[in-house]
Amino acid sequence: MAIELEMYEKIRYLYEHEGRTQRAIARMLSVSRNTVKKYCEGAQVPWERQGVSGRQRYIITEEVLTFIKDCFAKDKDENIRNQEHTAKRIYDRLAAERDFRGGASTIRKIVANLKEKQGLVFVPLSFDPGEAIQNDWGQAMVYLAGKKTKVNIFCMRECYSADMFCKAFYRPNEESFLEAQIDGFEFFQGVAQRMIFDNARVAVKEGFGPHAIVQDRYKALAAHYAFHCDFCNVSSGHEKGLVEGLVGWVRRNVFVPIPRVETIDELNAEILRRCLQYRKHRIAGRNQTVGEMILAAQVKMASLPRYRFDPSRTITAKADDYATVRFDSNNYSIPAKYAGKEVGVKGYGNAVIIFYRNEELARYARCYEKGQTQYRLEHYLDLIESRPRSVFNARPVKDNISARLLEMGRRLLGPREMVKMLRLCVDHGEDKVMDIINSIDKPA
């Protein structure tokens, strides 16, 4: 029990200056021996609480502490700013991966002792349903097909409900910017009155804030989807604080630990899943979930136009003698029979699609390197079939099958048989073909 200062003074004096025993002091002052024992040596003072509660405290094991330290060590190894483990993320991972039963506050205290971090502060804002959507770009690292790659994340937040839409792109160019907003409108099932954005070149020709001159294509998008462009002043992130916070949330919750995916489409499928999952969340101080509140916002939003705006950069190009088409310093193959023909090329944020008279010939992940050529084996099979002696040196073959299969073909098959093998690979996949070959080679 806590005691008054006067009682503490008497206990200390009798113990230190008069040499009284604990039993004698307890009898003289009519207090328990436990109280005297607690205070007589001055190891504890009555004006400081010791933080006792009725709850059973969760014992932090060495395994939990090691897990937390490993999270920090991984952050240090990756060395990616704004994409590090927070106390909440560590707690979520401990609960999911280590069946941790303790409280989040326990982990917060441990993390606070291990690292000191100043949180971002945002100005509280209030919006009417369907009034505005805030937009912003962020960056994060992923392992894309095993290679550490920086991606650009476009984030949108409906300001009344805090509903969110995010999508990753290779580059934050005009095509990606326009495509992301259209996808976002379709996710929200409507268009807010205002789009709040910074003064990025993809949106603004010159000027800033209320004096910004809008880029022509963004102006066309705004006219088609019936929204007003509202640009922030320079260095005024607080004017779109909701989406600034969202960029950080996505980095911490989707990109920690760093995702490992084969394609950017796989990454975006996971991001979309997390956006949909967030609709079940209820923000502190609100009576409804995010999903319930976006329904109210949708009633006030403009409906989507019947024609979907095409955000691509479209060109006409002539296929060369090798049946490839050039777009943005890179070449993409099409079926050999279209060599020499004029085709249409649509460049989207993450994809390149090639058409001939409204027929889609090929679709590729967009390449942002320089001087690269992407070949599809199926585009050249008919041509190689008519010239089988070229099969072992044909680049579309070398670029699309394993060295093991190619070497096997050189040793065991003639050119014509190799072409037949390649057609099986196109129709059924190389892995399946190799499985069949391996099963034949095995002794009975």
Long-range contacts (C-beta under 8 A, 24 or more apart in sequence): 1-35, 2-46, 2-49, 3-31, 3-35, 3-39, 3-46, 4-46, 5-46, 5-47, 7-31, 7-46, 8-39, 8-45, 8-46, 11-35, 11-36, 11-39, 11-40, 12-39, 12-40, 12-42, 15-40, 15-41, 58-101, 58-102, 58-103, 58-106, 60-102, 60-106, 60-110, 63-98, 64-94, 64-98, 64-100, 64-102, 65-110, 67-93, 67-94, 67-97, 67-98, 68-94, 68-107, 68-110, 68-111, 68-114, 69-114, 72-114, 72-115, 74-257, 78-141, 78-258, 80-140, 80-141, 80-258, 82-138, 82-248, 82-251, 83-140, 83-141, 83-251, 83-252, 83-255, 83-256, 83-258, 84-252, 84-256, 85-252, 85-256, 86-111, 86-252, 86-256, 87-111, 87-112, 88-252, 89-252, 89-253, 89-256, 120-244, 120-245, 120-248, 122-238, 122-241, 122-242, 122-244, 122-245, 123-238, 123-241, 125-159, 125-241, 125-242, 127-159, 127-160, 128-160, 128-300, 129-160, 129-161, 129-293, 129-296, 129-297, 129-299, 129-300, 130-158, 130-160, 130-190, 130-192, 130-193, 130-297, 130-298, 130-299, 130-300, 130-301, 131-159, 131-160, 131-192, 131-193, 131-194, 131-300, 132-158, 132-159, 132-192, 132-193, 132-194, 132-195, 132-196, 132-230, 133-157, 133-158, 133-159, 133-184, 133-188, 133-192, 133-194, 133-195, 133-196, 134-159, 134-196, 134-197, 134-240, 134-242, 134-243, 135-181, 135-195, 135-196, 135-197, 135-240, 135-243, 136-197, 136-198, 136-240, 136-243, 136-244, 136-246, 136-247, 137-172, 137-200, 137-247, 138-247, 138-248, 138-250, 138-251, 140-168, 140-250, 140-251, 140-254, 140-255, 141-255, 141-258, 142-168, 142-255, 142-258, 142-259, 142-260, 142-261, 142-267, 143-258, 143-259, 143-260, 143-261, 144-261, 144-262, 144-263, 144-264, 144-267, 145-261, 145-262, 145-263, 146-260, 148-258, 151-264, 151-267, 152-176, 153-247, 153-250, 153-251, 153-271, 154-180, 154-181, 154-184, 155-243, 155-246, 155-247, 155-250, 156-180, 156-181, 156-184, 156-188, 156-243, 157-242, 157-243, 157-246, 158-188, 158-192, 158-294, 158-297, 159-192, 159-196, 159-242, 160-293, 160-296, 160-297, 161-290, 161-293, 161-294, 161-296, 161-297, 162-242, 162-283, 162-290, 162-293, 163-188, 163-278, 163-279, 163-290, 163-291, 163-293, 163-294, 163-297, 164-246, 164-275, 164-278, 165-275, 166-246, 166-250, 166-254, 166-271, 166-275, 167-268, 167-271, 167-272, 168-264, 168-267, 168-268, 168-271, 169-264, 169-349, 169-350, 170-264, 170-349, 170-350, 170-366, 170-368, 171-349, 171-368, 172-200, 172-202, 173-202, 173-349, 174-202, 174-215, 174-217, 174-218, 174-313, 175-311, 175-312, 175-313, 175-347, 175-348, 175-349, 176-348, 176-349, 176-350, 177-202, 177-203, 177-218, 177-349, 178-217, 178-218, 178-221, 178-309, 178-311, 179-311, 179-312, 179-348, 179-349, 180-349, 181-221, 181-225, 182-221, 182-225, 182-308, 182-309, 182-311, 185-225, 185-304, 186-304, 187-272, 187-275, 188-294, 188-297, 188-298, 188-301, 189-298, 189-301, 189-304, 190-297, 190-298, 190-301, 190-302, 190-303, 190-304, 191-225, 191-226, 191-227, 191-301, 191-302, 191-303, 191-304, 192-227, 192-297, 192-301, 192-302, 193-227, 193-228, 193-302, 194-227, 194-228, 194-229, 194-230, 195-222, 195-227, 195-228, 195-229, 195-230, 196-230, 196-231, 196-232, 196-239, 196-240, 196-243, 197-229, 197-230, 197-231, 197-232, 197-240, 198-231, 198-232, 198-240, 199-231, 199-232, 199-234, 203-229, 203-231, 204-231, 208-232, 208-233, 208-234, 209-233, 209-234, 209-236, 220-309, 221-309, 221-311, 224-305, 224-307, 224-309, 225-302, 225-304, 225-305, 225-309, 226-302, 226-305, 227-302, 250-274, 263-365, 264-350, 264-365, 265-350, 310-346, 311-348, 311-349, 312-346, 312-347, 312-348, 312-353, 313-346, 313-347, 314-344, 314-345, 314-346, 314-347, 315-344, 315-345, 315-347, 316-342, 316-343, 316-344, 316-345, 317-342, 317-343, 317-345, 318-342, 318-343, 319-343, 323-379, 323-380, 323-383, 324-373, 324-375, 325-354, 327-352, 328-366, 328-367, 328-368, 329-370, 329-371, 330-367, 330-369, 330-370, 330-371, 330-372, 330-373, 330-374, 331-372, 331-373, 331-374, 332-362, 332-364, 332-373, 332-374, 333-362, 333-373, 333-374, 333-375, 333-376, 333-379, 333-380, 333-396, 334-361, 334-362, 334-379, 335-361, 335-362, 335-378, 335-379, 335-382, 336-379, 336-380, 336-382, 336-383, 337-382, 375-399, 375-400, 376-400, 377-401, 377-422, 377-425, 377-426, 378-426, 381-419, 381-422, 381-423, 381-426, 384-419, 384-422, 385-419, 388-415, 388-416, 388-418, 388-419, 389-415, 391-415, 391-418, 391-419, 391-422, 392-418, 397-422, 401-425, 401-430, 402-430, 402-434, 404-434, 405-430, 405-433, 405-434, 408-437
